[in-house]
Amino acid sequence: MKSKGFAYFLWLISIFGWLGLHRFYLWKIGTGIIWIITGGVFGFGALIDLFTLGSQVDQYNTNEELKTLRTTANEIASITKSRLS
């Protein structure tokens, strides 16, 4: 689980989002590189991230939870199938 507080901390220490450290934290490597090269898309992307970062963290955490649930469901199905065979 990723923390909203830590994501905002990274946004703050990366020159108000211009260096994109918060994007690397959320495994958005491609856009993190773009943020470094363009200064947070000339500051506009960094400003938008200020208002959307909380939902970005929520989306990341939701996706990770779904991956875990799918893996668990597949393992249960595999065990059940092998016991029934």
PyMOL Python script that loads the backbone (N, CA, C, O; Angstrom):
from pymol import cmd

cmd.read_pdbstr("""\
ATOM      1  N   MET A   1       0.839  -1.184   0.000  1.00  0.00           N
ATOM      2  CA  MET A   1       0.000   0.000   0.000  1.00  0.00           C
ATOM      3  C   MET A   1       0.882   1.245   0.000  1.00  0.00           C
ATOM      4  O   MET A   1       1.791   1.393   0.817  1.00  0.00           O
ATOM      5  N   LYS A   2       0.589   2.112  -0.924  1.00  0.00           N
ATOM      6  CA  LYS A   2       1.306   3.379  -1.017  1.00  0.00           C
ATOM      7  C   LYS A   2       0.586   4.423  -0.170  1.00  0.00           C
ATOM      8  O   LYS A   2      -0.635   4.391  -0.017  1.00  0.00           O
ATOM      9  N   SER A   3       1.367   5.341   0.371  1.00  0.00           N
ATOM     10  CA  SER A   3       0.851   6.367   1.271  1.00  0.00           C
ATOM     11  C   SER A   3       0.640   7.693   0.533  1.00  0.00           C
ATOM     12  O   SER A   3       1.508   8.151  -0.210  1.00  0.00           O
ATOM     13  N   LYS A   4      -0.527   8.295   0.753  1.00  0.00           N
ATOM     14  CA  LYS A   4      -0.795   9.612   0.163  1.00  0.00           C
ATOM     15  C   LYS A   4       0.146  10.657   0.753  1.00  0.00           C
ATOM     16  O   LYS A   4       0.648  11.523   0.037  1.00  0.00           O
ATOM     17  N   GLY A   5       0.378  10.572   2.046  1.00  0.00           N
ATOM     18  CA  GLY A   5       1.262  11.534   2.697  1.00  0.00           C
ATOM     19  C   GLY A   5       2.666  11.502   2.130  1.00  0.00           C
ATOM     20  O   GLY A   5       3.270  12.546   1.885  1.00  0.00           O
ATOM     21  N   PHE A   6       3.187  10.294   1.921  1.00  0.00           N
ATOM     22  CA  PHE A   6       4.537  10.171   1.370  1.00  0.00           C
ATOM     23  C   PHE A   6       4.569  10.626  -0.081  1.00  0.00           C
ATOM     24  O   PHE A   6       5.548  11.235  -0.512  1.00  0.00           O
ATOM     25  N   ALA A   7       3.515  10.342  -0.840  1.00  0.00           N
ATOM     26  CA  ALA A   7       3.451  10.795  -2.227  1.00  0.00           C
ATOM     27  C   ALA A   7       3.467  12.322  -2.288  1.00  0.00           C
ATOM     28  O   ALA A   7       4.171  12.902  -3.115  1.00  0.00           O
ATOM     29  N   TYR A   8       2.699  12.972  -1.420  1.00  0.00           N
ATOM     30  CA  TYR A   8       2.708  14.438  -1.389  1.00  0.00           C
ATOM     31  C   TYR A   8       4.059  14.977  -0.900  1.00  0.00           C
ATOM     32  O   TYR A   8       4.510  16.027  -1.358  1.00  0.00           O
ATOM     33  N   PHE A   9       4.699  14.265   0.021  1.00  0.00           N
ATOM     34  CA  PHE A   9       6.035  14.662   0.475  1.00  0.00           C
ATOM     35  C   PHE A   9       7.017  14.627  -0.695  1.00  0.00           C
ATOM     36  O   PHE A   9       7.810  15.551  -0.873  1.00  0.00           O
ATOM     37  N   LEU A  10       6.961  13.555  -1.493  1.00  0.00           N
ATOM     38  CA  LEU A  10       7.835  13.461  -2.666  1.00  0.00           C
ATOM     39  C   LEU A  10       7.524  14.562  -3.673  1.00  0.00           C
ATOM     40  O   LEU A  10       8.431  15.130  -4.283  1.00  0.00           O
ATOM     41  N   TRP A  11       6.239  14.859  -3.843  1.00  0.00           N
ATOM     42  CA  TRP A  11       5.850  15.953  -4.733  1.00  0.00           C
ATOM     43  C   TRP A  11       6.486  17.260  -4.261  1.00  0.00           C
ATOM     44  O   TRP A  11       7.008  18.034  -5.064  1.00  0.00           O
ATOM     45  N   LEU A  12       6.435  17.491  -2.965  1.00  0.00           N
ATOM     46  CA  LEU A  12       6.951  18.731  -2.389  1.00  0.00           C
ATOM     47  C   LEU A  12       8.464  18.841  -2.534  1.00  0.00           C
ATOM     48  O   LEU A  12       8.967  19.882  -2.956  1.00  0.00           O
ATOM     49  N   ILE A  13       9.196  17.783  -2.190  1.00  0.00           N
ATOM     50  CA  ILE A  13      10.662  17.873  -2.231  1.00  0.00           C
ATOM     51  C   ILE A  13      11.220  17.794  -3.646  1.00  0.00           C
ATOM     52  O   ILE A  13      12.399  18.075  -3.864  1.00  0.00           O
ATOM     53  N   SER A  14      10.384  17.415  -4.608  1.00  0.00           N
ATOM     54  CA  SER A  14      10.863  17.385  -5.993  1.00  0.00           C
ATOM     55  C   SER A  14      10.530  18.700  -6.693  1.00  0.00           C
ATOM     56  O   SER A  14      10.083  18.724  -7.840  1.00  0.00           O
ATOM     57  N   ILE A  15      10.761  19.782  -5.974  1.00  0.00           N
ATOM     58  CA  ILE A  15      10.537  21.141  -6.465  1.00  0.00           C
ATOM     59  C   ILE A  15       9.074  21.304  -6.901  1.00  0.00           C
ATOM     60  O   ILE A  15       8.779  21.677  -8.037  1.00  0.00           O
ATOM     61  N   PHE A  16       8.190  21.017  -5.975  1.00  0.00           N
ATOM     62  CA  PHE A  16       6.740  21.118  -6.200  1.00  0.00           C
ATOM     63  C   PHE A  16       6.298  20.300  -7.415  1.00  0.00           C
ATOM     64  O   PHE A  16       5.491  20.748  -8.230  1.00  0.00           O
ATOM     65  N   GLY A  17       6.853  19.081  -7.511  1.00  0.00           N
ATOM     66  CA  GLY A  17       6.425  18.142  -8.534  1.00  0.00           C
ATOM     67  C   GLY A  17       7.175  18.217  -9.846  1.00  0.00           C
ATOM     68  O   GLY A  17       6.946  17.390 -10.729  1.00  0.00           O
ATOM     69  N   TRP A  18       8.061  19.180  -9.998  1.00  0.00           N
ATOM     70  CA  TRP A  18       8.747  19.359 -11.290  1.00  0.00           C
ATOM     71  C   TRP A  18       9.669  18.194 -11.621  1.00  0.00           C
ATOM     72  O   TRP A  18       9.877  17.900 -12.798  1.00  0.00           O
ATOM     73  N   LEU A  19      10.226  17.523 -10.616  1.00  0.00           N
ATOM     74  CA  LEU A  19      11.135  16.404 -10.884  1.00  0.00           C
ATOM     75  C   LEU A  19      10.418  15.054 -10.951  1.00  0.00           C
ATOM     76  O   LEU A  19      11.019  14.061 -11.361  1.00  0.00           O
ATOM     77  N   GLY A  20       9.172  15.004 -10.564  1.00  0.00           N
ATOM     78  CA  GLY A  20       8.354  13.808 -10.739  1.00  0.00           C
ATOM     79  C   GLY A  20       8.675  12.640  -9.829  1.00  0.00           C
ATOM     80  O   GLY A  20       8.356  11.502 -10.175  1.00  0.00           O
ATOM     81  N   LEU A  21       9.289  12.870  -8.687  1.00  0.00           N
ATOM     82  CA  LEU A  21       9.606  11.760  -7.781  1.00  0.00           C
ATOM     83  C   LEU A  21       8.350  10.998  -7.356  1.00  0.00           C
ATOM     84  O   LEU A  21       8.386   9.781  -7.176  1.00  0.00           O
ATOM     85  N   HIS A  22       7.256  11.713  -7.200  1.00  0.00           N
ATOM     86  CA  HIS A  22       5.997  11.082  -6.812  1.00  0.00           C
ATOM     87  C   HIS A  22       5.518  10.104  -7.891  1.00  0.00           C
ATOM     88  O   HIS A  22       4.871   9.106  -7.574  1.00  0.00           O
ATOM     89  N   ARG A  23       5.827  10.380  -9.144  1.00  0.00           N
ATOM     90  CA  ARG A  23       5.423   9.486 -10.234  1.00  0.00           C
ATOM     91  C   ARG A  23       6.237   8.195 -10.194  1.00  0.00           C
ATOM     92  O   ARG A  23       5.693   7.117 -10.434  1.00  0.00           O
ATOM     93  N   PHE A  24       7.520   8.287  -9.895  1.00  0.00           N
ATOM     94  CA  PHE A  24       8.337   7.080  -9.756  1.00  0.00           C
ATOM     95  C   PHE A  24       7.847   6.238  -8.578  1.00  0.00           C
ATOM     96  O   PHE A  24       7.847   5.009  -8.655  1.00  0.00           O
ATOM     97  N   TYR A  25       7.433   6.882  -7.501  1.00  0.00           N
ATOM     98  CA  TYR A  25       6.890   6.193  -6.324  1.00  0.00           C
ATOM     99  C   TYR A  25       5.667   5.354  -6.695  1.00  0.00           C
ATOM    100  O   TYR A  25       5.466   4.268  -6.150  1.00  0.00           O
ATOM    101  N   LEU A  26       4.853   5.859  -7.622  1.00  0.00           N
ATOM    102  CA  LEU A  26       3.651   5.138  -8.052  1.00  0.00           C
ATOM    103  C   LEU A  26       3.914   4.251  -9.272  1.00  0.00           C
ATOM    104  O   LEU A  26       2.973   3.806  -9.930  1.00  0.00           O
ATOM    105  N   TRP A  27       5.176   3.997  -9.569  1.00  0.00           N
ATOM    106  CA  TRP A  27       5.604   3.141 -10.684  1.00  0.00           C
ATOM    107  C   TRP A  27       5.130   3.660 -12.038  1.00  0.00           C
ATOM    108  O   TRP A  27       4.867   2.877 -12.951  1.00  0.00           O
ATOM    109  N   LYS A  28       5.023   4.980 -12.166  1.00  0.00           N
ATOM    110  CA  LYS A  28       4.720   5.611 -13.451  1.00  0.00           C
ATOM    111  C   LYS A  28       6.046   6.106 -14.023  1.00  0.00           C
ATOM    112  O   LYS A  28       6.305   7.307 -14.103  1.00  0.00           O
ATOM    113  N   ILE A  29       6.876   5.141 -14.417  1.00  0.00           N
ATOM    114  CA  ILE A  29       8.253   5.432 -14.809  1.00  0.00           C
ATOM    115  C   ILE A  29       8.299   6.322 -16.052  1.00  0.00           C
ATOM    116  O   ILE A  29       9.066   7.284 -16.094  1.00  0.00           O
ATOM    117  N   GLY A  30       7.493   6.012 -17.053  1.00  0.00           N
ATOM    118  CA  GLY A  30       7.494   6.787 -18.295  1.00  0.00           C
ATOM    119  C   GLY A  30       7.176   8.250 -18.060  1.00  0.00           C
ATOM    120  O   GLY A  30       7.887   9.133 -18.540  1.00  0.00           O
ATOM    121  N   THR A  31       6.104   8.508 -17.318  1.00  0.00           N
ATOM    122  CA  THR A  31       5.750   9.906 -17.072  1.00  0.00           C
ATOM    123  C   THR A  31       6.717  10.549 -16.081  1.00  0.00           C
ATOM    124  O   THR A  31       6.914  11.764 -16.107  1.00  0.00           O
ATOM    125  N   GLY A  32       7.318   9.747 -15.213  1.00  0.00           N
ATOM    126  CA  GLY A  32       8.336  10.289 -14.320  1.00  0.00           C
ATOM    127  C   GLY A  32       9.519  10.833 -15.107  1.00  0.00           C
ATOM    128  O   GLY A  32      10.047  11.898 -14.787  1.00  0.00           O
ATOM    129  N   ILE A  33       9.933  10.104 -16.131  1.00  0.00           N
ATOM    130  CA  ILE A  33      11.032  10.563 -16.989  1.00  0.00           C
ATOM    131  C   ILE A  33      10.619  11.826 -17.745  1.00  0.00           C
ATOM    132  O   ILE A  33      11.403  12.767 -17.876  1.00  0.00           O
ATOM    133  N   ILE A  34       9.382  11.835 -18.239  1.00  0.00           N
ATOM    134  CA  ILE A  34       8.883  13.030 -18.936  1.00  0.00           C
ATOM    135  C   ILE A  34       8.877  14.228 -17.987  1.00  0.00           C
ATOM    136  O   ILE A  34       9.230  15.337 -18.388  1.00  0.00           O
ATOM    137  N   TRP A  35       8.475  14.008 -16.720  1.00  0.00           N
ATOM    138  CA  TRP A  35       8.436  15.093 -15.745  1.00  0.00           C
ATOM    139  C   TRP A  35       9.838  15.652 -15.513  1.00  0.00           C
ATOM    140  O   TRP A  35      10.011  16.865 -15.402  1.00  0.00           O
ATOM    141  N   ILE A  36      10.846  14.767 -15.438  1.00  0.00           N
ATOM    142  CA  ILE A  36      12.223  15.231 -15.236  1.00  0.00           C
ATOM    143  C   ILE A  36      12.694  16.061 -16.426  1.00  0.00           C
ATOM    144  O   ILE A  36      13.270  17.135 -16.252  1.00  0.00           O
ATOM    145  N   ILE A  37      12.450  15.563 -17.625  1.00  0.00           N
ATOM    146  CA  ILE A  37      12.947  16.225 -18.835  1.00  0.00           C
ATOM    147  C   ILE A  37      12.254  17.572 -19.067  1.00  0.00           C
ATOM    148  O   ILE A  37      12.895  18.536 -19.486  1.00  0.00           O
ATOM    149  N   THR A  38      10.952  17.638 -18.797  1.00  0.00           N
ATOM    150  CA  THR A  38      10.179  18.848 -19.136  1.00  0.00           C
ATOM    151  C   THR A  38       9.857  19.730 -17.930  1.00  0.00           C
ATOM    152  O   THR A  38       9.133  20.717 -18.061  1.00  0.00           O
ATOM    153  N   GLY A  39      10.386  19.382 -16.765  1.00  0.00           N
ATOM    154  CA  GLY A  39      10.059  20.186 -15.578  1.00  0.00           C
ATOM    155  C   GLY A  39       8.600  20.072 -15.210  1.00  0.00           C
ATOM    156  O   GLY A  39       7.916  21.074 -15.003  1.00  0.00           O
ATOM    157  N   GLY A  40       8.127  18.836 -15.130  1.00  0.00           N
ATOM    158  CA  GLY A  40       6.711  18.622 -14.781  1.00  0.00           C
ATOM    159  C   GLY A  40       5.786  19.133 -15.846  1.00  0.00           C
ATOM    160  O   GLY A  40       4.758  19.743 -15.551  1.00  0.00           O
ATOM    161  N   VAL A  41       6.155  18.882 -17.113  1.00  0.00           N
ATOM    162  CA  VAL A  41       5.433  19.386 -18.278  1.00  0.00           C
ATOM    163  C   VAL A  41       5.239  20.902 -18.120  1.00  0.00           C
ATOM    164  O   VAL A  41       4.131  21.438 -18.158  1.00  0.00           O
ATOM    165  N   PHE A  42       6.399  21.551 -17.940  1.00  0.00           N
ATOM    166  CA  PHE A  42       6.478  23.012 -17.825  1.00  0.00           C
ATOM    167  C   PHE A  42       5.654  23.543 -16.653  1.00  0.00           C
ATOM    168  O   PHE A  42       5.139  24.661 -16.696  1.00  0.00           O
ATOM    169  N   GLY A  43       5.538  22.727 -15.611  1.00  0.00           N
ATOM    170  CA  GLY A  43       4.845  23.140 -14.397  1.00  0.00           C
ATOM    171  C   GLY A  43       3.366  22.858 -14.388  1.00  0.00           C
ATOM    172  O   GLY A  43       2.761  22.765 -13.320  1.00  0.00           O
ATOM    173  N   PHE A  44       2.766  22.718 -15.563  1.00  0.00           N
ATOM    174  CA  PHE A  44       1.322  22.474 -15.615  1.00  0.00           C
ATOM    175  C   PHE A  44       0.967  21.087 -15.083  1.00  0.00           C
ATOM    176  O   PHE A  44       0.017  20.933 -14.315  1.00  0.00           O
ATOM    177  N   GLY A  45       1.734  20.084 -15.495  1.00  0.00           N
ATOM    178  CA  GLY A  45       1.487  18.719 -15.022  1.00  0.00           C
ATOM    179  C   GLY A  45       1.725  18.594 -13.529  1.00  0.00           C
ATOM    180  O   GLY A  45       0.994  17.893 -12.830  1.00  0.00           O
ATOM    181  N   ALA A  46       2.754  19.279 -13.045  1.00  0.00           N
ATOM    182  CA  ALA A  46       3.050  19.257 -11.616  1.00  0.00           C
ATOM    183  C   ALA A  46       1.913  19.893 -10.819  1.00  0.00           C
ATOM    184  O   ALA A  46       1.559  19.404  -9.746  1.00  0.00           O
ATOM    185  N   LEU A  47       1.349  20.965 -11.330  1.00  0.00           N
ATOM    186  CA  LEU A  47       0.224  21.618 -10.653  1.00  0.00           C
ATOM    187  C   LEU A  47      -1.016  20.726 -10.670  1.00  0.00           C
ATOM    188  O   LEU A  47      -1.715  20.621  -9.662  1.00  0.00           O
ATOM    189  N   ILE A  48      -1.288  20.097 -11.784  1.00  0.00           N
ATOM    190  CA  ILE A  48      -2.423  19.176 -11.865  1.00  0.00           C
ATOM    191  C   ILE A  48      -2.239  18.017 -10.887  1.00  0.00           C
ATOM    192  O   ILE A  48      -3.194  17.580 -10.245  1.00  0.00           O
ATOM    193  N   ASP A  49      -0.989  17.518 -10.777  1.00  0.00           N
ATOM    194  CA  ASP A  49      -0.718  16.434  -9.833  1.00  0.00           C
ATOM    195  C   ASP A  49      -1.014  16.831  -8.393  1.00  0.00           C
ATOM    196  O   ASP A  49      -1.392  15.985  -7.583  1.00  0.00           O
ATOM    197  N   LEU A  50      -0.848  18.094  -8.070  1.00  0.00           N
ATOM    198  CA  LEU A  50      -1.165  18.561  -6.719  1.00  0.00           C
ATOM    199  C   LEU A  50      -2.604  18.213  -6.357  1.00  0.00           C
ATOM    200  O   LEU A  50      -2.889  17.830  -5.222  1.00  0.00           O
ATOM    201  N   PHE A  51      -3.506  18.347  -7.319  1.00  0.00           N
ATOM    202  CA  PHE A  51      -4.928  18.109  -7.056  1.00  0.00           C
ATOM    203  C   PHE A  51      -5.370  16.674  -7.320  1.00  0.00           C
ATOM    204  O   PHE A  51      -6.413  16.252  -6.819  1.00  0.00           O
ATOM    205  N   THR A  52      -4.599  15.918  -8.096  1.00  0.00           N
ATOM    206  CA  THR A  52      -5.012  14.554  -8.451  1.00  0.00           C
ATOM    207  C   THR A  52      -4.172  13.465  -7.794  1.00  0.00           C
ATOM    208  O   THR A  52      -4.453  12.280  -7.972  1.00  0.00           O
ATOM    209  N   LEU A  53      -3.155  13.845  -7.047  1.00  0.00           N
ATOM    210  CA  LEU A  53      -2.239  12.846  -6.498  1.00  0.00           C
ATOM    211  C   LEU A  53      -2.929  11.873  -5.539  1.00  0.00           C
ATOM    212  O   LEU A  53      -2.613  10.683  -5.536  1.00  0.00           O
ATOM    213  N   GLY A  54      -3.846  12.356  -4.746  1.00  0.00           N
ATOM    214  CA  GLY A  54      -4.571  11.471  -3.829  1.00  0.00           C
ATOM    215  C   GLY A  54      -5.319  10.371  -4.559  1.00  0.00           C
ATOM    216  O   GLY A  54      -5.274   9.209  -4.155  1.00  0.00           O
ATOM    217  N   SER A  55      -6.003  10.734  -5.630  1.00  0.00           N
ATOM    218  CA  SER A  55      -6.739   9.718  -6.391  1.00  0.00           C
ATOM    219  C   SER A  55      -5.787   8.802  -7.164  1.00  0.00           C
ATOM    220  O   SER A  55      -6.108   7.637  -7.397  1.00  0.00           O
ATOM    221  N   GLN A  56      -4.618   9.316  -7.563  1.00  0.00           N
ATOM    222  CA  GLN A  56      -3.627   8.462  -8.221  1.00  0.00           C
ATOM    223  C   GLN A  56      -3.128   7.381  -7.262  1.00  0.00           C
ATOM    224  O   GLN A  56      -2.955   6.227  -7.654  1.00  0.00           O
ATOM    225  N   VAL A  57      -2.898   7.760  -6.008  1.00  0.00           N
ATOM    226  CA  VAL A  57      -2.473   6.789  -4.991  1.00  0.00           C
ATOM    227  C   VAL A  57      -3.589   5.776  -4.739  1.00  0.00           C
ATOM    228  O   VAL A  57      -3.326   4.577  -4.641  1.00  0.00           O
ATOM    229  N   ASP A  58      -4.821   6.246  -4.635  1.00  0.00           N
ATOM    230  CA  ASP A  58      -5.960   5.337  -4.443  1.00  0.00           C
ATOM    231  C   ASP A  58      -6.055   4.340  -5.593  1.00  0.00           C
ATOM    232  O   ASP A  58      -6.277   3.151  -5.366  1.00  0.00           O
ATOM    233  N   GLN A  59      -5.888   4.814  -6.822  1.00  0.00           N
ATOM    234  CA  GLN A  59      -5.963   3.942  -7.997  1.00  0.00           C
ATOM    235  C   GLN A  59      -4.852   2.908  -7.977  1.00  0.00           C
ATOM    236  O   GLN A  59      -5.094   1.740  -8.279  1.00  0.00           O
ATOM    237  N   TYR A  60      -3.641   3.314  -7.628  1.00  0.00           N
ATOM    238  CA  TYR A  60      -2.518   2.374  -7.530  1.00  0.00           C
ATOM    239  C   TYR A  60      -2.826   1.290  -6.495  1.00  0.00           C
ATOM    240  O   TYR A  60      -2.648   0.101  -6.760  1.00  0.00           O
ATOM    241  N   ASN A  61      -3.290   1.711  -5.313  1.00  0.00           N
ATOM    242  CA  ASN A  61      -3.594   0.748  -4.245  1.00  0.00           C
ATOM    243  C   ASN A  61      -4.718  -0.200  -4.649  1.00  0.00           C
ATOM    244  O   ASN A  61      -4.660  -1.391  -4.343  1.00  0.00           O
ATOM    245  N   THR A  62      -5.735   0.310  -5.328  1.00  0.00           N
ATOM    246  CA  THR A  62      -6.837  -0.536  -5.796  1.00  0.00           C
ATOM    247  C   THR A  62      -6.332  -1.571  -6.794  1.00  0.00           C
ATOM    248  O   THR A  62      -6.706  -2.741  -6.715  1.00  0.00           O
ATOM    249  N   ASN A  63      -5.491  -1.151  -7.726  1.00  0.00           N
ATOM    250  CA  ASN A  63      -4.950  -2.085  -8.717  1.00  0.00           C
ATOM    251  C   ASN A  63      -4.109  -3.176  -8.054  1.00  0.00           C
ATOM    252  O   ASN A  63      -4.177  -4.338  -8.456  1.00  0.00           O
ATOM    253  N   GLU A  64      -3.321  -2.814  -7.048  1.00  0.00           N
ATOM    254  CA  GLU A  64      -2.504  -3.805  -6.345  1.00  0.00           C
ATOM    255  C   GLU A  64      -3.384  -4.801  -5.577  1.00  0.00           C
ATOM    256  O   GLU A  64      -3.095  -5.997  -5.557  1.00  0.00           O
ATOM    257  N   GLU A  65      -4.444  -4.310  -4.952  1.00  0.00           N
ATOM    258  CA  GLU A  65      -5.362  -5.190  -4.236  1.00  0.00           C
ATOM    259  C   GLU A  65      -6.054  -6.150  -5.197  1.00  0.00           C
ATOM    260  O   GLU A  65      -6.227  -7.327  -4.880  1.00  0.00           O
ATOM    261  N   LEU A  66      -6.450  -5.660  -6.365  1.00  0.00           N
ATOM    262  CA  LEU A  66      -7.086  -6.527  -7.366  1.00  0.00           C
ATOM    263  C   LEU A  66      -6.129  -7.608  -7.854  1.00  0.00           C
ATOM    264  O   LEU A  66      -6.535  -8.754  -8.049  1.00  0.00           O
ATOM    265  N   LYS A  67      -4.862  -7.254  -8.051  1.00  0.00           N
ATOM    266  CA  LYS A  67      -3.869  -8.255  -8.455  1.00  0.00           C
ATOM    267  C   LYS A  67      -3.749  -9.346  -7.400  1.00  0.00           C
ATOM    268  O   LYS A  67      -3.675 -10.531  -7.724  1.00  0.00           O
ATOM    269  N   THR A  68      -3.731  -8.936  -6.137  1.00  0.00           N
ATOM    270  CA  THR A  68      -3.635  -9.897  -5.044  1.00  0.00           C
ATOM    271  C   THR A  68      -4.860 -10.802  -5.011  1.00  0.00           C
ATOM    272  O   THR A  68      -4.731 -12.016  -4.851  1.00  0.00           O
ATOM    273  N   LEU A  69      -6.039 -10.222  -5.158  1.00  0.00           N
ATOM    274  CA  LEU A  69      -7.271 -11.012  -5.151  1.00  0.00           C
ATOM    275  C   LEU A  69      -7.315 -12.000  -6.321  1.00  0.00           C
ATOM    276  O   LEU A  69      -7.727 -13.148  -6.154  1.00  0.00           O
ATOM    277  N   ARG A  70      -6.891 -11.551  -7.498  1.00  0.00           N
ATOM    278  CA  ARG A  70      -6.881 -12.445  -8.661  1.00  0.00           C
ATOM    279  C   ARG A  70      -5.915 -13.596  -8.459  1.00  0.00           C
ATOM    280  O   ARG A  70      -6.233 -14.742  -8.775  1.00  0.00           O
ATOM    281  N   THR A  71      -4.734 -13.297  -7.932  1.00  0.00           N
ATOM    282  CA  THR A  71      -3.745 -14.344  -7.684  1.00  0.00           C
ATOM    283  C   THR A  71      -4.280 -15.349  -6.677  1.00  0.00           C
ATOM    284  O   THR A  71      -4.142 -16.558  -6.868  1.00  0.00           O
ATOM    285  N   THR A  72      -4.885 -14.860  -5.615  1.00  0.00           N
ATOM    286  CA  THR A  72      -5.444 -15.740  -4.596  1.00  0.00           C
ATOM    287  C   THR A  72      -6.574 -16.593  -5.169  1.00  0.00           C
ATOM    288  O   THR A  72      -6.647 -17.793  -4.903  1.00  0.00           O
ATOM    289  N   ALA A  73      -7.446 -15.978  -5.949  1.00  0.00           N
ATOM    290  CA  ALA A  73      -8.552 -16.720  -6.556  1.00  0.00           C
ATOM    291  C   ALA A  73      -8.034 -17.792  -7.501  1.00  0.00           C
ATOM    292  O   ALA A  73      -8.565 -18.903  -7.522  1.00  0.00           O
ATOM    293  N   ASN A  74      -7.015 -17.483  -8.277  1.00  0.00           N
ATOM    294  CA  ASN A  74      -6.434 -18.470  -9.187  1.00  0.00           C
ATOM    295  C   ASN A  74      -5.789 -19.617  -8.424  1.00  0.00           C
ATOM    296  O   ASN A  74      -5.898 -20.773  -8.832  1.00  0.00           O
ATOM    297  N   GLU A  75      -5.115 -19.307  -7.316  1.00  0.00           N
ATOM    298  CA  GLU A  75      -4.510 -20.355  -6.499  1.00  0.00           C
ATOM    299  C   GLU A  75      -5.575 -21.255  -5.885  1.00  0.00           C
ATOM    300  O   GLU A  75      -5.406 -22.474  -5.856  1.00  0.00           O
ATOM    301  N   ILE A  76      -6.659 -20.680  -5.398  1.00  0.00           N
ATOM    302  CA  ILE A  76      -7.752 -21.466  -4.817  1.00  0.00           C
ATOM    303  C   ILE A  76      -8.378 -22.346  -5.879  1.00  0.00           C
ATOM    304  O   ILE A  76      -8.664 -23.517  -5.630  1.00  0.00           O
ATOM    305  N   ALA A  77      -8.592 -21.792  -7.058  1.00  0.00           N
ATOM    306  CA  ALA A  77      -9.173 -22.573  -8.148  1.00  0.00           C
ATOM    307  C   ALA A  77      -8.254 -23.716  -8.545  1.00  0.00           C
ATOM    308  O   ALA A  77      -8.720 -24.819  -8.830  1.00  0.00           O
ATOM    309  N   SER A  78      -6.961 -23.463  -8.565  1.00  0.00           N
ATOM    310  CA  SER A  78      -5.997 -24.501  -8.921  1.00  0.00           C
ATOM    311  C   SER A  78      -5.995 -25.622  -7.880  1.00  0.00           C
ATOM    312  O   SER A  78      -5.977 -26.801  -8.233  1.00  0.00           O
ATOM    313  N   ILE A  79      -6.013 -25.256  -6.614  1.00  0.00           N
ATOM    314  CA  ILE A  79      -6.039 -26.266  -5.538  1.00  0.00           C
ATOM    315  C   ILE A  79      -7.328 -27.069  -5.586  1.00  0.00           C
ATOM    316  O   ILE A  79      -7.302 -28.292  -5.450  1.00  0.00           O
ATOM    317  N   THR A  80      -8.440 -26.401  -5.777  1.00  0.00           N
ATOM    318  CA  THR A  80      -9.741 -27.078  -5.846  1.00  0.00           C
ATOM    319  C   THR A  80      -9.785 -28.034  -7.029  1.00  0.00           C
ATOM    320  O   THR A  80     -10.269 -29.159  -6.903  1.00  0.00           O
ATOM    321  N   LYS A  81      -9.288 -27.596  -8.167  1.00  0.00           N
ATOM    322  CA  LYS A  81      -9.286 -28.427  -9.360  1.00  0.00           C
ATOM    323  C   LYS A  81      -8.431 -29.679  -9.164  1.00  0.00           C
ATOM    324  O   LYS A  81      -8.816 -30.777  -9.567  1.00  0.00           O
ATOM    325  N   SER A  82      -7.263 -29.494  -8.538  1.00  0.00           N
ATOM    326  CA  SER A  82      -6.395 -30.659  -8.333  1.00  0.00           C
ATOM    327  C   SER A  82      -6.980 -31.647  -7.339  1.00  0.00           C
ATOM    328  O   SER A  82      -6.748 -32.849  -7.468  1.00  0.00           O
ATOM    329  N   ARG A  83      -7.728 -31.180  -6.356  1.00  0.00           N
ATOM    330  CA  ARG A  83      -8.335 -32.073  -5.382  1.00  0.00           C
ATOM    331  C   ARG A  83      -9.535 -32.812  -5.979  1.00  0.00           C
ATOM    332  O   ARG A  83      -9.833 -33.936  -5.578  1.00  0.00           O
ATOM    333  N   LEU A  84     -10.221 -32.185  -6.935  1.00  0.00           N
ATOM    334  CA  LEU A  84     -11.376 -32.828  -7.535  1.00  0.00           C
ATOM    335  C   LEU A  84     -10.961 -33.852  -8.618  1.00  0.00           C
ATOM    336  O   LEU A  84     -11.739 -34.737  -8.976  1.00  0.00           O
ATOM    337  N   SER A  85      -9.763 -33.718  -9.114  1.00  0.00           N
ATOM    338  CA  SER A  85      -9.320 -34.623 -10.188  1.00  0.00           C
ATOM    339  C   SER A  85      -8.844 -35.954  -9.667  1.00  0.00           C
ATOM    340  O   SER A  85      -8.442 -36.815 -10.450  1.00  0.00           O
TER     341      SER A  85
END
""", "prot")
cmd.dss("prot")
cmd.show_as("cartoon", "prot")
cmd.util.cbc("prot")
cmd.orient("prot")
